[in-house]
Amino acid sequence: MTDQLVLTNASLIDTDRGLRPNAAITISGQRIEAITFDGRPNLPPGATVVDLKGASVMSGMFNCHYHATYKGIGANPGGFTPIGMEAPPALQALRAANHVALALDCGFTGLVSAGGPHAVDVSLKLAIEDGLIRGPRIMAGSRDVSTTAHLQDRAVPWYWDIRENPGFNRCDGADAFRRGVREEVRRGAEIIKIFLTCGHPDVPEITAESDLTREELAAAIEAAHLCGVKVRAHAARRSAVLAAVELGIDVIDHGDGLDEACIALMAAKGTFLAPSMLYPYRVGQSATGAFGDSVKRGTEHMLKVLPLANAAGVKIVLGDDFGAVPLKHGEYGDELDFYVNVAGIPPLDVLRWATRHGPELMGLGQDLGRLEPGALADLIVIDGDPVADIGVLKRKDSILAVLKGGRFEKNRLPVAERAFGEARSVA
């Protein structure tokens, strides 16, 4: 008996060289053992062989700004419900389990949290590792860590007297931020979310450049790194972006207000950017008045500056506020389509964001994001060519198979054959 799998007649998507036809990929256990392009695949005795008939194969994708618990956020016509209080914690956890399984079926084998309540992300990660539920590899996030009177804090009436908000951790002063970050790490967070500014989309009546002092931000970043975890910042002001990057932030979320100075510094320091532009783009299509004008201006600016960041070598990653109106979980492919067909980024670049930069952010760049011998076999099989038509990734049915660590997590492939043996299904 063998645990070897050979995928033949594949069109391999190399994000450096494009589509490479007539590939055969041999997987042994959790890793890729060999790839050939000469039409003569290595067929070890007893290996399971699947003829892909020209279907595309690429590394699994990563969503690096993911809110697992979000469902219909912003849809309440009667007013704002604080994040983490929109449903009972157990229901939010069940929704999150459904969402991460859906992400896996859509071809995302990795997720990086952009913040979540009740330490749900941590439990999701453990449940997946224990085999209790299906899901991608997860970097678990924290509650939003920020100051009294930051944007989300203002959204909650003071007279509700919420002493400990499940969605954010209120801190004031450098020492409080150190303690707040360590508290999130104690709860299992692997990446800390700092709510540094308002914006994305912008709030015209709030003009503060930053909700944190430089000392508070420096303390938060230092504390996270001393604990061995990464830190990301919701930052939609130029000065705040520059300060965060100078102080060693790992990820800038949104980056509205980004300019050439920010881009140069981010490229030099290797700072990741999660622009998450689909959400404000769609909001701007329906919003009116001063708010609508502000959203549209911000989106138009980012549409101009994002190609500059990409050309400069900034490590851009995918991910957006899916689960917040007007983005639905499961429609993750819409984001790739937006960056190609609206923002004008070349398809191979966007696919590189999706497959290579995500693993690098998670610290898994040596094992994932590349189809070559020795890499972990996290890959997807696609009915179509996303280099020629990125829109195929919008259709969940186009994802024929998803493998994580060499194991099928989704499989709609034809019946396989066993080399030098009987036919065998890989379902």
Buried (B, 14 or more C-beta within 10 A) or exposed (E): EBEBBBBBBBBBBBBEEBBBEBBBBBBBBBBBBBBBEEEEBBBBEBBBBBBBEEBBBBBBBBBBBBBBBBBBBBEEEEEBBBBBBBBEBEEBBBBBBBBBBBBBBBBBBBBBBBBBBBBBBBBBBBBBEEEEBBBBBBBBBBBBBBBEEBBBBBEBEEEEEBEEBBBBBBBBEBEBBBBBBBBBBEBBBBBBBBBBBBBBBBBEEEEEEBBBBBEBBBBBBBBBBEBEBBBBBBBBBBEBBBBBBBBBBBBBBBBBBBBEEBBBBBBEEEBBBBBBBBBBBBBBEEBEEEBBBBBBBBBEBBBEBBBBBBEEEBBBBBBBBBBBBBBBBBBBBBBBBBBBEEBEBEBBBBBBBBBBBBBBBBEBBEBBBBBEEEBBBBBBBBBBBBBEBBBBBBEBEBBBBBBBBBBBBBBEBEEBBBBEEEEBEBE
